[in-house]
Amino acid sequence: MREVALTALASERLAGEEREPALGWAAAALLGLAAALVAPALFAFLLIESAGFLLSPAAHSLAAGDWHPREGLFGVAPLVVGTLSTSFLALALAAPVGLLTAIHARFYAGSRTRELVETVLGILGGTPSVVFGLFGTFWIVPRLGASLASGTLVLALMITPTLAVLALGVLRQVPDELLRNGAALGLRREQVILRLALPGARAGLLAAAALALARALGEALAVEMVCGNVPGWPTSLSTPVRTLTTTLVQEFEYAQNDHAGALHLVALLVVALAALACGLGQRFRARPVPGAARVEAAAGGGA
């Protein structure tokens, strides 16, 4: 009887152990499905909410070059241009700094220096955007004015840590053996970086830049504090601008009827631009790092 009881107890435990992984997989699948449905649901919501505006006579003003909701003008072109201008200019400033920071941490810094750099980058990457906006308000705007230049510089400060962390992670994926083989063939450290590491990590670095661009496109609060918030065409770096996201922050509280529908369309444009940037990042998937043939070719080119 005792042996039968022990056997039954062992069977129950085994059945429980089998049920637990099944329940775990089911919960993980459910959570994954819910997360996957968030983006389509958000896109569908914005599309439905803006459909009324798109079907109304006010939608004809989308082609206009002015955004004046009180006058019935909803030209989004200046807002789109302001968003793209600040984001791409910020990326142009942040990309070299972030890449050079990652290269230094990966190939030149000692272990303690590398840990310090990673800690600082982590702190800066986790700093709320309002802090960057506050810094820009008191240090950048008095020197450059509330303008495209100020918005660009604040955005660049925000996305540089993110870009540096992502680039460092990509460079770490380049096999150490490949780098050692290049050095063994007589390549200097700079040649190893330029001819082996960077080409091998090119796809990942482009993906990192695309993700940093997506963050810049979606930023609102920090840019609102420094860019001037004038819905006009940016004709120079000293021109005040307004972006899509700052328009949402400033106007959604009191928007009604066609104005509310137009703002839902603005939000839809923000989501579409960010999705496009993330999609580009996904396309730049990591490719196989060049092998020994590439090392020999690089060595032959450096001879």
Stockholm file with secondary structure:
# STOCKHOLM 1.0

chainA/1-303         MREVALTALASERLAGEEREPALGWAAAALLGLAAALVAPALFAFLLIESAGFLLSPAAHSLAAGDWHPREGLFGVAPLVVGTLSTSFLALALAAPVGLLTAIHARFYAGSRTRELVETVLGILGGTPSVVFGLFGTFWIVPRLGASLASGTLVLALMITPTLAVLALGVLRQVPDELLRNGAALGLRREQVILRLALPGARAGLLAAAALALARALGEALAVEMVCGNVPGWPTSLSTPVRTLTTTLVQEFEYAQNDHAGALHLVALLVVALAALACGLGQRFRARPVPGAARVEAAAGGGA
#=GR chainA/1-303 SS CHHHHHHHHHHHHHHHHHHHHHHHHHHHHHHHHHHHHHHHHHHHHHHHHHHHHHTSGGGGGGGSSCEEGGGTEECCHHHHHHHHHHHHHHHHHHHHHHHHHHHIIIIISCHHHHHHHHHHHHHHHHSCHHHHHHHIIIIIHHHHCSSHHHHHHHHHHHHHHHHHHHHHHHHHTSCHHHHHHHHHTTCCHHHHIIIIIHHHTHHHHHHHHHHHHHHHHHCCHHHHTTSBCCCSCCCSTTSCBCCHHHHHHHHTTTCCTHHHHHHHHHHHHHHHHHHHHHHHHHHSCCCCCCCHHHHHHHHHHHC
#=GC SS_cons         CHHHHHHHHHHHHHHHHHHHHHHHHHHHHHHHHHHHHHHHHHHHHHHHHHHHHHTSGGGGGGGSSCEEGGGTEECCHHHHHHHHHHHHHHHHHHHHHHHHHHHIIIIISCHHHHHHHHHHHHHHHHSCHHHHHHHIIIIIHHHHCSSHHHHHHHHHHHHHHHHHHHHHHHHHTSCHHHHHHHHHTTCCHHHHIIIIIHHHTHHHHHHHHHHHHHHHHHCCHHHHTTSBCCCSCCCSTTSCBCCHHHHHHHHTTTCCTHHHHHHHHHHHHHHHHHHHHHHHHHHSCCCCCCCHHHHHHHHHHHC
//
